[in-house]
């Protein structure tokens, strides 16, 4: 069996190890006057709403103690299944903006300091 209890536990522990030790957590820097949220990326201070939302390295948003996966990645998977593109992308963008409003940091897997890379 591919997913026996012990095998599943070892896969899960490896994934948790990868998230804990191989990802960067970039804290939000909020500017309430301009209604901007930025993070310190390899490209400098970039907007979370316009850069991180559509970056290949963005793996999710920390809301409280929970890492919520990036909605754009799910939207990309739905697009490959043939779901309506415009509505799916709009819903993903609105969900990401909601997560950023309530969140405190973004999870980034840019270990090579490449900076922004297009998701789509």
C-alpha positions in Angstrom: 0.0 0.0 0.0 1.3 3.4 -1.0 -0.3 5.3 1.9 -0.1 3.1 5.0 -0.2 4.8 8.3 3.5 4.8 8.9 4.3 5.8 5.3 1.8 8.6 5.5 3.2 9.9 8.8 6.7 10.0 7.4 5.6 11.9 4.3 3.7 14.4 6.5 6.7 14.9 8.8 9.0 15.5 5.8 6.5 18.1 4.4 6.4 19.8 7.9 10.2 19.8 8.0 10.4 21.4 4.6 7.9 24.1 5.6 9.7 24.8 8.9 13.3 24.9 7.6 13.2 25.7 3.9 10.7 28.6 3.6 11.1 32.2 4.4 8.4 34.0 6.4 8.2 37.6 5.2 6.5 39.9 7.8 4.0 42.5 6.5 4.9 46.2 6.7 1.7 48.1 6.7 1.2 51.7 5.6 -2.3 52.6 6.7 -2.2 56.1 5.1 -1.6 54.8 1.6 -3.4 51.5 2.2 -0.3 49.5 1.2 1.2 46.2 2.5 4.8 45.5 1.5 7.4 42.8 2.3 11.1 42.8 2.0 11.8 40.6 -1.1 15.0 40.0 -3.0 13.8 42.7 -5.4 13.5 45.2 -2.5 10.3 46.3 -0.8 7.4 45.0 -3.0 3.6 45.3 -2.7 2.0 42.1 -1.5 -1.2 42.8 -3.4 0.5 43.2 -6.8 3.7 41.2 -6.6 3.4 38.4 -4.1 -0.2 37.5 -5.2 1.1 36.5 -8.6 4.6 35.2 -7.7 5.6 31.6 -8.1 7.4 31.6 -4.8 4.4 32.6 -2.7 3.1 29.5 -0.8 0.6 31.1 1.4 -0.4 33.7 4.0 -0.1 33.4 7.8 -3.4 34.3 9.4 -3.0 33.9 13.1 -1.2 30.6 13.7 -2.3 29.0 10.5 -0.7 29.0 7.1 -3.4 29.4 4.4 -2.3 28.3 0.9 -2.2 30.8 -1.9 -5.6 30.9 -3.6 -3.9 31.7 -6.9 -2.3 28.2 -6.9 -5.7 26.6 -6.5 -7.1 28.8 -9.3 -4.3 27.7 -11.6 -5.1 24.1 -10.9 -8.8 24.8 -11.6 -7.9 26.5 -14.9 -6.1 23.4 -16.0 -9.3 21.4 -15.4 -11.2 23.8 -17.7 -13.1 25.9 -15.2 -14.1 29.5 -16.2 -10.9 31.5 -16.2 -12.2 35.1 -15.5 -14.4 34.2 -12.5 -11.9 31.8 -11.0 -9.0 34.4 -11.2 -11.2 37.1 -9.8 -12.3 35.0 -6.8 -8.7 34.0 -6.1 -7.6 37.6 -6.1 -10.4 38.7 -3.8 -9.6 35.8 -1.4 -5.9 36.6 -1.4 -6.7 40.3 -0.6 -8.9 39.1 2.3 -6.1 36.9 3.6 -3.6 39.7 3.5 -6.0 42.1 5.3 -6.4 39.6 8.1 -2.8 38.1 8.0 0.6 39.0 9.4 3.1 37.5 7.0 3.6 35.7 3.7 5.4 32.3 3.2 8.0 32.4 0.5 10.1 29.6 -0.9 12.6 31.9 -2.7 15.8 30.4 -1.2 18.0 31.4 -4.1 17.0 35.1 -3.8 15.7 35.2 -7.4 12.9 37.7 -6.6 9.6 37.9 -8.4 8.7 35.2 -10.9 5.4 35.1 -12.7 2.9 32.5 -11.6 0.7 32.6 -14.8 
